[in-house]
Amino acid sequence: MPLAPIAILACGNPSRGDDALGPVLLARLQEWLHAEGRADEFDLIGDFQLQVEHALDLVGRRLALFIDAGQQTPAPFVFRCARATAVATHSTHALSPEAVLAVLPQIGERRTPPAFMLCVRGESFVLGEAMSAAATRNADVAFALLQALCGDANEAVWSARTMTV
């Protein structure tokens, strides 16, 4: 089976309240892509946090999108470009999208795909809590953006949409 041209990586812990935003949006997106007959165009990858190994998921992609929750993010979300940045860290766990992109040249990959970050505002990240009403509303607005992005998945269109909504 050929590699899907677009990788979407969502991270978050479904057991930590609004940290579930990434996995919830990824699940909704998967259902929508299947219903639209477009699932083969996207590789959807979910995890608790971004790690060095996720750089391998970006090799050979035309576009990449990272989805996560943020506490200090303006509501309902921020959608921005993500560029490789070598970030000094004490471990290889819980990397930023920029740090994951910076791994690609280190593993011999000459091309870094154009990458974008969708950070959805969360309010409460307490273990054992459900998603807050505010986060659910923010997820609905963010999902509309995801549908638009996946409906016209090219770098120029995505770049034109980068902004805080």
mmCIF file of the C-alpha atoms, coordinates in Angstrom:
data_MODEL
# 
_entry.id   MODEL 
# 
loop_
_atom_site.group_PDB 
_atom_site.id 
_atom_site.type_symbol 
_atom_site.label_atom_id 
_atom_site.label_alt_id 
_atom_site.label_comp_id 
_atom_site.label_asym_id 
_atom_site.label_entity_id 
_atom_site.label_seq_id 
_atom_site.pdbx_PDB_ins_code 
_atom_site.Cartn_x 
_atom_site.Cartn_y 
_atom_site.Cartn_z 
_atom_site.occupancy 
_atom_site.B_iso_or_equiv 
_atom_site.pdbx_formal_charge 
_atom_site.auth_seq_id 
_atom_site.auth_comp_id 
_atom_site.auth_asym_id 
_atom_site.auth_atom_id 
_atom_site.pdbx_PDB_model_num 
ATOM 1   C CA . MET A 1 1   ? 0.000   0.000  0.000  1.00 0.00 ? 1   MET A CA 1 
ATOM 2   C CA . PRO A 1 2   ? 1.468   3.394  -0.948 1.00 0.00 ? 2   PRO A CA 1 
ATOM 3   C CA . LEU A 1 3   ? 2.360   5.939  1.706  1.00 0.00 ? 3   LEU A CA 1 
ATOM 4   C CA . ALA A 1 4   ? -0.380  8.490  2.357  1.00 0.00 ? 4   ALA A CA 1 
ATOM 5   C CA . PRO A 1 5   ? 0.876   11.927 1.289  1.00 0.00 ? 5   PRO A CA 1 
ATOM 6   C CA . ILE A 1 6   ? -0.295  13.686 4.462  1.00 0.00 ? 6   ILE A CA 1 
ATOM 7   C CA . ALA A 1 7   ? 0.534   12.754 8.047  1.00 0.00 ? 7   ALA A CA 1 
ATOM 8   C CA . ILE A 1 8   ? -1.616  14.019 10.896 1.00 0.00 ? 8   ILE A CA 1 
ATOM 9   C CA . LEU A 1 9   ? -0.166  13.456 14.352 1.00 0.00 ? 9   LEU A CA 1 
ATOM 10  C CA . ALA A 1 10  ? -2.370  14.119 17.360 1.00 0.00 ? 10  ALA A CA 1 
ATOM 11  C CA . CYS A 1 11  ? -1.177  13.834 20.912 1.00 0.00 ? 11  CYS A CA 1 
ATOM 12  C CA . GLY A 1 12  ? -2.867  13.892 24.265 1.00 0.00 ? 12  GLY A CA 1 
ATOM 13  C CA . ASN A 1 13  ? -4.013  11.785 27.157 1.00 0.00 ? 13  ASN A CA 1 
ATOM 14  C CA . PRO A 1 14  ? -7.735  10.908 27.065 1.00 0.00 ? 14  PRO A CA 1 
ATOM 15  C CA . SER A 1 15  ? -7.638  10.380 30.847 1.00 0.00 ? 15  SER A CA 1 
ATOM 16  C CA . ARG A 1 16  ? -6.593  13.968 31.566 1.00 0.00 ? 16  ARG A CA 1 
ATOM 17  C CA . GLY A 1 17  ? -9.641  16.119 30.872 1.00 0.00 ? 17  GLY A CA 1 
ATOM 18  C CA . ASP A 1 18  ? -9.018  18.563 28.035 1.00 0.00 ? 18  ASP A CA 1 
ATOM 19  C CA . ASP A 1 19  ? -5.750  16.842 27.110 1.00 0.00 ? 19  ASP A CA 1 
ATOM 20  C CA . ALA A 1 20  ? -8.099  14.511 25.219 1.00 0.00 ? 20  ALA A CA 1 
ATOM 21  C CA . LEU A 1 21  ? -8.614  17.194 22.544 1.00 0.00 ? 21  LEU A CA 1 
ATOM 22  C CA . GLY A 1 22  ? -5.980  15.722 20.199 1.00 0.00 ? 22  GLY A CA 1 
ATOM 23  C CA . PRO A 1 23  ? -7.255  12.121 20.327 1.00 0.00 ? 23  PRO A CA 1 
ATOM 24  C CA . VAL A 1 24  ? -10.913 13.237 20.151 1.00 0.00 ? 24  VAL A CA 1 
ATOM 25  C CA . LEU A 1 25  ? -10.289 15.367 17.067 1.00 0.00 ? 25  LEU A CA 1 
ATOM 26  C CA . LEU A 1 26  ? -8.266  12.577 15.448 1.00 0.00 ? 26  LEU A CA 1 
ATOM 27  C CA . ALA A 1 27  ? -11.117 10.087 15.965 1.00 0.00 ? 27  ALA A CA 1 
ATOM 28  C CA . ARG A 1 28  ? -13.677 12.531 14.551 1.00 0.00 ? 28  ARG A CA 1 
ATOM 29  C CA . LEU A 1 29  ? -11.416 13.226 11.591 1.00 0.00 ? 29  LEU A CA 1 
ATOM 30  C CA . GLN A 1 30  ? -10.960 9.519  10.897 1.00 0.00 ? 30  GLN A CA 1 
ATOM 31  C CA . GLU A 1 31  ? -14.731 8.998  10.771 1.00 0.00 ? 31  GLU A CA 1 
ATOM 32  C CA . TRP A 1 32  ? -15.205 12.013 8.520  1.00 0.00 ? 32  TRP A CA 1 
ATOM 33  C CA . LEU A 1 33  ? -12.400 11.018 6.112  1.00 0.00 ? 33  LEU A CA 1 
ATOM 34  C CA . HIS A 1 34  ? -13.868 7.523  5.782  1.00 0.00 ? 34  HIS A CA 1 
ATOM 35  C CA . ALA A 1 35  ? -17.339 8.935  5.106  1.00 0.00 ? 35  ALA A CA 1 
ATOM 36  C CA . GLU A 1 36  ? -15.857 11.278 2.478  1.00 0.00 ? 36  GLU A CA 1 
ATOM 37  C CA . GLY A 1 37  ? -13.908 8.437  0.836  1.00 0.00 ? 37  GLY A CA 1 
ATOM 38  C CA . ARG A 1 38  ? -10.594 10.231 1.469  1.00 0.00 ? 38  ARG A CA 1 
ATOM 39  C CA . ALA A 1 39  ? -9.030  8.104  4.201  1.00 0.00 ? 39  ALA A CA 1 
ATOM 40  C CA . ASP A 1 40  ? -6.250  6.833  1.889  1.00 0.00 ? 40  ASP A CA 1 
ATOM 41  C CA . GLU A 1 41  ? -4.879  10.369 1.512  1.00 0.00 ? 41  GLU A CA 1 
ATOM 42  C CA . PHE A 1 42  ? -4.104  10.738 5.208  1.00 0.00 ? 42  PHE A CA 1 
ATOM 43  C CA . ASP A 1 43  ? -2.120  8.772  7.746  1.00 0.00 ? 43  ASP A CA 1 
ATOM 44  C CA . LEU A 1 44  ? -3.602  9.501  11.179 1.00 0.00 ? 44  LEU A CA 1 
ATOM 45  C CA . ILE A 1 45  ? -1.240  8.885  14.078 1.00 0.00 ? 45  ILE A CA 1 
ATOM 46  C CA . GLY A 1 46  ? -2.159  9.265  17.717 1.00 0.00 ? 46  GLY A CA 1 
ATOM 47  C CA . ASP A 1 47  ? 0.049   9.090  20.797 1.00 0.00 ? 47  ASP A CA 1 
ATOM 48  C CA . PHE A 1 48  ? 0.244   10.460 24.339 1.00 0.00 ? 48  PHE A CA 1 
ATOM 49  C CA . GLN A 1 49  ? 3.152   12.740 23.404 1.00 0.00 ? 49  GLN A CA 1 
ATOM 50  C CA . LEU A 1 50  ? 5.491   13.459 20.513 1.00 0.00 ? 50  LEU A CA 1 
ATOM 51  C CA . GLN A 1 51  ? 8.763   11.562 20.576 1.00 0.00 ? 51  GLN A CA 1 
ATOM 52  C CA . VAL A 1 52  ? 11.880  11.280 18.412 1.00 0.00 ? 52  VAL A CA 1 
ATOM 53  C CA . GLU A 1 53  ? 10.434  8.244  16.628 1.00 0.00 ? 53  GLU A CA 1 
ATOM 54  C CA . HIS A 1 54  ? 7.617   10.364 15.209 1.00 0.00 ? 54  HIS A CA 1 
ATOM 55  C CA . ALA A 1 55  ? 10.138  11.899 12.806 1.00 0.00 ? 55  ALA A CA 1 
ATOM 56  C CA . LEU A 1 56  ? 9.996   8.586  10.920 1.00 0.00 ? 56  LEU A CA 1 
ATOM 57  C CA . ASP A 1 57  ? 6.258   9.144  10.406 1.00 0.00 ? 57  ASP A CA 1 
ATOM 58  C CA . LEU A 1 58  ? 7.081   12.313 8.437  1.00 0.00 ? 58  LEU A CA 1 
ATOM 59  C CA . VAL A 1 59  ? 9.525   10.788 5.949  1.00 0.00 ? 59  VAL A CA 1 
ATOM 60  C CA . GLY A 1 60  ? 8.216   11.023 2.396  1.00 0.00 ? 60  GLY A CA 1 
ATOM 61  C CA . ARG A 1 61  ? 5.152   13.123 3.245  1.00 0.00 ? 61  ARG A CA 1 
ATOM 62  C CA . ARG A 1 62  ? 3.843   16.048 1.224  1.00 0.00 ? 62  ARG A CA 1 
ATOM 63  C CA . LEU A 1 63  ? 2.325   17.761 4.301  1.00 0.00 ? 63  LEU A CA 1 
ATOM 64  C CA . ALA A 1 64  ? 2.255   17.251 8.054  1.00 0.00 ? 64  ALA A CA 1 
ATOM 65  C CA . LEU A 1 65  ? -0.165  18.461 10.697 1.00 0.00 ? 65  LEU A CA 1 
ATOM 66  C CA . PHE A 1 66  ? 0.266   18.257 14.469 1.00 0.00 ? 66  PHE A CA 1 
ATOM 67  C CA . ILE A 1 67  ? -2.770  18.524 16.762 1.00 0.00 ? 67  ILE A CA 1 
ATOM 68  C CA . ASP A 1 68  ? -2.576  19.124 20.513 1.00 0.00 ? 68  ASP A CA 1 
ATOM 69  C CA . ALA A 1 69  ? -4.295  20.868 23.405 1.00 0.00 ? 69  ALA A CA 1 
ATOM 70  C CA . GLY A 1 70  ? -2.868  23.960 25.048 1.00 0.00 ? 70  GLY A CA 1 
ATOM 71  C CA . GLN A 1 71  ? -3.621  25.656 28.346 1.00 0.00 ? 71  GLN A CA 1 
ATOM 72  C CA . GLN A 1 72  ? -2.442  29.155 27.467 1.00 0.00 ? 72  GLN A CA 1 
ATOM 73  C CA . THR A 1 73  ? -3.660  28.979 23.864 1.00 0.00 ? 73  THR A CA 1 
ATOM 74  C CA . PRO A 1 74  ? -6.098  31.703 22.799 1.00 0.00 ? 74  PRO A CA 1 
ATOM 75  C CA . ALA A 1 75  ? -9.615  30.285 22.385 1.00 0.00 ? 75  ALA A CA 1 
ATOM 76  C CA . PRO A 1 76  ? -10.741 28.476 20.375 1.00 0.00 ? 76  PRO A CA 1 
ATOM 77  C CA . PHE A 1 77  ? -7.378  27.551 18.798 1.00 0.00 ? 77  PHE A CA 1 
ATOM 78  C CA . VAL A 1 78  ? -4.197  28.633 17.058 1.00 0.00 ? 78  VAL A CA 1 
ATOM 79  C CA . PHE A 1 79  ? -3.276  27.308 13.626 1.00 0.00 ? 79  PHE A CA 1 
ATOM 80  C CA . ARG A 1 80  ? 0.283   28.080 12.586 1.00 0.00 ? 80  ARG A CA 1 
ATOM 81  C CA . CYS A 1 81  ? 3.241   26.913 10.537 1.00 0.00 ? 81  CYS A CA 1 
ATOM 82  C CA . ALA A 1 82  ? 5.740   24.684 12.329 1.00 0.00 ? 82  ALA A CA 1 
ATOM 83  C CA . ARG A 1 83  ? 9.386   24.886 11.340 1.00 0.00 ? 83  ARG A CA 1 
ATOM 84  C CA . ALA A 1 84  ? 12.276  22.692 12.413 1.00 0.00 ? 84  ALA A CA 1 
ATOM 85  C CA . THR A 1 85  ? 14.029  24.077 15.460 1.00 0.00 ? 85  THR A CA 1 
ATOM 86  C CA . ALA A 1 86  ? 16.775  22.338 17.328 1.00 0.00 ? 86  ALA A CA 1 
ATOM 87  C CA . VAL A 1 87  ? 15.604  22.551 20.896 1.00 0.00 ? 87  VAL A CA 1 
ATOM 88  C CA . ALA A 1 88  ? 17.911  21.474 23.698 1.00 0.00 ? 88  ALA A CA 1 
ATOM 89  C CA . THR A 1 89  ? 16.078  19.015 25.895 1.00 0.00 ? 89  THR A CA 1 
ATOM 90  C CA . HIS A 1 90  ? 17.019  16.723 28.737 1.00 0.00 ? 90  HIS A CA 1 
ATOM 91  C CA . SER A 1 91  ? 15.147  13.777 27.233 1.00 0.00 ? 91  SER A CA 1 
ATOM 92  C CA . THR A 1 92  ? 13.717  12.451 23.994 1.00 0.00 ? 92  THR A CA 1 
ATOM 93  C CA . HIS A 1 93  ? 10.154  12.449 25.332 1.00 0.00 ? 93  HIS A CA 1 
ATOM 94  C CA . ALA A 1 94  ? 7.451   15.095 24.973 1.00 0.00 ? 94  ALA A CA 1 
ATOM 95  C CA . LEU A 1 95  ? 9.025   16.923 22.054 1.00 0.00 ? 95  LEU A CA 1 
ATOM 96  C CA . SER A 1 96  ? 7.491   19.920 20.329 1.00 0.00 ? 96  SER A CA 1 
ATOM 97  C CA . PRO A 1 97  ? 6.493   19.601 16.664 1.00 0.00 ? 97  PRO A CA 1 
ATOM 98  C CA . GLU A 1 98  ? 9.490   21.811 15.813 1.00 0.00 ? 98  GLU A CA 1 
ATOM 99  C CA . ALA A 1 99  ? 11.848  19.448 17.625 1.00 0.00 ? 99  ALA A CA 1 
ATOM 100 C CA . VAL A 1 100 ? 10.375  16.424 15.813 1.00 0.00 ? 100 VAL A CA 1 
ATOM 101 C CA . LEU A 1 101 ? 10.913  18.195 12.483 1.00 0.00 ? 101 LEU A CA 1 
ATOM 102 C CA . ALA A 1 102 ? 14.527  18.953 13.486 1.00 0.00 ? 102 ALA A CA 1 
ATOM 103 C CA . VAL A 1 103 ? 15.210  15.221 13.825 1.00 0.00 ? 103 VAL A CA 1 
ATOM 104 C CA . LEU A 1 104 ? 14.668  14.603 10.083 1.00 0.00 ? 104 LEU A CA 1 
ATOM 105 C CA . PRO A 1 105 ? 18.074  15.940 8.903  1.00 0.00 ? 105 PRO A CA 1 
ATOM 106 C CA . GLN A 1 106 ? 19.722  14.027 11.757 1.00 0.00 ? 106 GLN A CA 1 
ATOM 107 C CA . ILE A 1 107 ? 18.428  10.755 10.308 1.00 0.00 ? 107 ILE A CA 1 
ATOM 108 C CA . GLY A 1 108 ? 19.558  11.652 6.797  1.00 0.00 ? 108 GLY A CA 1 
ATOM 109 C CA . GLU A 1 109 ? 16.277  13.002 5.469  1.00 0.00 ? 109 GLU A CA 1 
ATOM 110 C CA . ARG A 1 110 ? 16.968  15.887 3.109  1.00 0.00 ? 110 ARG A CA 1 
ATOM 111 C CA . ARG A 1 111 ? 13.413  17.123 2.843  1.00 0.00 ? 111 ARG A CA 1 
ATOM 112 C CA . THR A 1 112 ? 11.245  18.257 5.702  1.00 0.00 ? 112 THR A CA 1 
ATOM 113 C CA . PRO A 1 113 ? 7.575   18.356 4.721  1.00 0.00 ? 113 PRO A CA 1 
ATOM 114 C CA . PRO A 1 114 ? 5.711   21.634 5.171  1.00 0.00 ? 114 PRO A CA 1 
ATOM 115 C CA . ALA A 1 115 ? 4.243   21.281 8.646  1.00 0.00 ? 115 ALA A CA 1 
ATOM 116 C CA . PHE A 1 116 ? 1.508   22.977 10.601 1.00 0.00 ? 116 PHE A CA 1 
ATOM 117 C CA . MET A 1 117 ? 0.313   23.016 14.205 1.00 0.00 ? 117 MET A CA 1 
ATOM 118 C CA . LEU A 1 118 ? -3.272  23.123 15.417 1.00 0.00 ? 118 LEU A CA 1 
ATOM 119 C CA . CYS A 1 119 ? -3.280  23.886 19.139 1.00 0.00 ? 119 CYS A CA 1 
ATOM 120 C CA . VAL A 1 120 ? -6.772  23.847 20.658 1.00 0.00 ? 120 VAL A CA 1 
ATOM 121 C CA . ARG A 1 121 ? -7.447  25.637 23.928 1.00 0.00 ? 121 ARG A CA 1 
ATOM 122 C CA . GLY A 1 122 ? -8.121  23.438 26.916 1.00 0.00 ? 122 GLY A CA 1 
ATOM 123 C CA . GLU A 1 123 ? -9.160  24.570 30.381 1.00 0.00 ? 123 GLU A CA 1 
ATOM 124 C CA . SER A 1 124 ? -8.623  21.634 32.730 1.00 0.00 ? 124 SER A CA 1 
ATOM 125 C CA . PHE A 1 125 ? -6.083  18.810 32.477 1.00 0.00 ? 125 PHE A CA 1 
ATOM 126 C CA . VAL A 1 126 ? -6.903  16.946 35.690 1.00 0.00 ? 126 VAL A CA 1 
ATOM 127 C CA . LEU A 1 127 ? -6.452  13.173 35.723 1.00 0.00 ? 127 LEU A CA 1 
ATOM 128 C CA . GLY A 1 128 ? -9.788  11.360 35.620 1.00 0.00 ? 128 GLY A CA 1 
ATOM 129 C CA . GLU A 1 129 ? -11.880 14.295 34.446 1.00 0.00 ? 129 GLU A CA 1 
ATOM 130 C CA . ALA A 1 130 ? -13.921 14.413 31.248 1.00 0.00 ? 130 ALA A CA 1 
ATOM 131 C CA . MET A 1 131 ? -13.374 17.124 28.662 1.00 0.00 ? 131 MET A CA 1 
ATOM 132 C CA . SER A 1 132 ? -14.755 20.495 29.744 1.00 0.00 ? 132 SER A CA 1 
ATOM 133 C CA . ALA A 1 133 ? -17.684 22.173 28.003 1.00 0.00 ? 133 ALA A CA 1 
ATOM 134 C CA . ALA A 1 134 ? -15.355 24.942 26.814 1.00 0.00 ? 134 ALA A CA 1 
ATOM 135 C CA . ALA A 1 135 ? -12.913 22.441 25.294 1.00 0.00 ? 135 ALA A CA 1 
ATOM 136 C CA . THR A 1 136 ? -15.795 20.646 23.575 1.00 0.00 ? 136 THR A CA 1 
ATOM 137 C CA . ARG A 1 137 ? -16.911 23.935 21.995 1.00 0.00 ? 137 ARG A CA 1 
ATOM 138 C CA . ASN A 1 138 ? -13.327 24.687 20.936 1.00 0.00 ? 138 ASN A CA 1 
ATOM 139 C CA . ALA A 1 139 ? -13.041 21.185 19.447 1.00 0.00 ? 139 ALA A CA 1 
ATOM 140 C CA . ASP A 1 140 ? -16.164 21.795 17.345 1.00 0.00 ? 140 ASP A CA 1 
ATOM 141 C CA . VAL A 1 141 ? -14.685 24.987 15.872 1.00 0.00 ? 141 VAL A CA 1 
ATOM 142 C CA . ALA A 1 142 ? -11.320 23.276 15.331 1.00 0.00 ? 142 ALA A CA 1 
ATOM 143 C CA . PHE A 1 143 ? -13.008 20.332 13.627 1.00 0.00 ? 143 PHE A CA 1 
ATOM 144 C CA . ALA A 1 144 ? -14.586 22.672 11.088 1.00 0.00 ? 144 ALA A CA 1 
ATOM 145 C CA . LEU A 1 145 ? -11.079 23.913 10.291 1.00 0.00 ? 145 LEU A CA 1 
ATOM 146 C CA . LEU A 1 146 ? -9.803  20.332 9.995  1.00 0.00 ? 146 LEU A CA 1 
ATOM 147 C CA . GLN A 1 147 ? -12.561 19.533 7.504  1.00 0.00 ? 147 GLN A CA 1 
ATOM 148 C CA . ALA A 1 148 ? -11.612 22.568 5.427  1.00 0.00 ? 148 ALA A CA 1 
ATOM 149 C CA . LEU A 1 149 ? -7.903  21.724 5.576  1.00 0.00 ? 149 LEU A CA 1 
ATOM 150 C CA . CYS A 1 150 ? -8.442  18.111 4.570  1.00 0.00 ? 150 CYS A CA 1 
ATOM 151 C CA . GLY A 1 151 ? -10.885 19.177 1.880  1.00 0.00 ? 151 GLY A CA 1 
ATOM 152 C CA . ASP A 1 152 ? -8.171  21.242 0.190  1.00 0.00 ? 152 ASP A CA 1 
ATOM 153 C CA . ALA A 1 153 ? -4.913  19.755 1.402  1.00 0.00 ? 153 ALA A CA 1 
ATOM 154 C CA . ASN A 1 154 ? -2.114  21.783 -0.094 1.00 0.00 ? 154 ASN A CA 1 
ATOM 155 C CA . GLU A 1 155 ? 0.596   23.934 1.414  1.00 0.00 ? 155 GLU A CA 1 
ATOM 156 C CA . ALA A 1 156 ? -0.554  27.240 -0.082 1.00 0.00 ? 156 ALA A CA 1 
ATOM 157 C CA . VAL A 1 157 ? -4.111  26.843 1.188  1.00 0.00 ? 157 VAL A CA 1 
ATOM 158 C CA . TRP A 1 158 ? -2.951  25.777 4.638  1.00 0.00 ? 158 TRP A CA 1 
ATOM 159 C CA . SER A 1 159 ? -0.428  28.653 4.809  1.00 0.00 ? 159 SER A CA 1 
ATOM 160 C CA . ALA A 1 160 ? -3.153  31.131 3.918  1.00 0.00 ? 160 ALA A CA 1 
ATOM 161 C CA . ARG A 1 161 ? -5.272  29.831 6.829  1.00 0.00 ? 161 ARG A CA 1 
ATOM 162 C CA . THR A 1 162 ? -2.564  30.193 9.485  1.00 0.00 ? 162 THR A CA 1 
ATOM 163 C CA . MET A 1 163 ? -3.766  32.542 12.185 1.00 0.00 ? 163 MET A CA 1 
ATOM 164 C CA . THR A 1 164 ? -5.428  32.671 15.543 1.00 0.00 ? 164 THR A CA 1 
ATOM 165 C CA . VAL A 1 165 ? -9.200  32.339 15.249 1.00 0.00 ? 165 VAL A CA 1 
# 
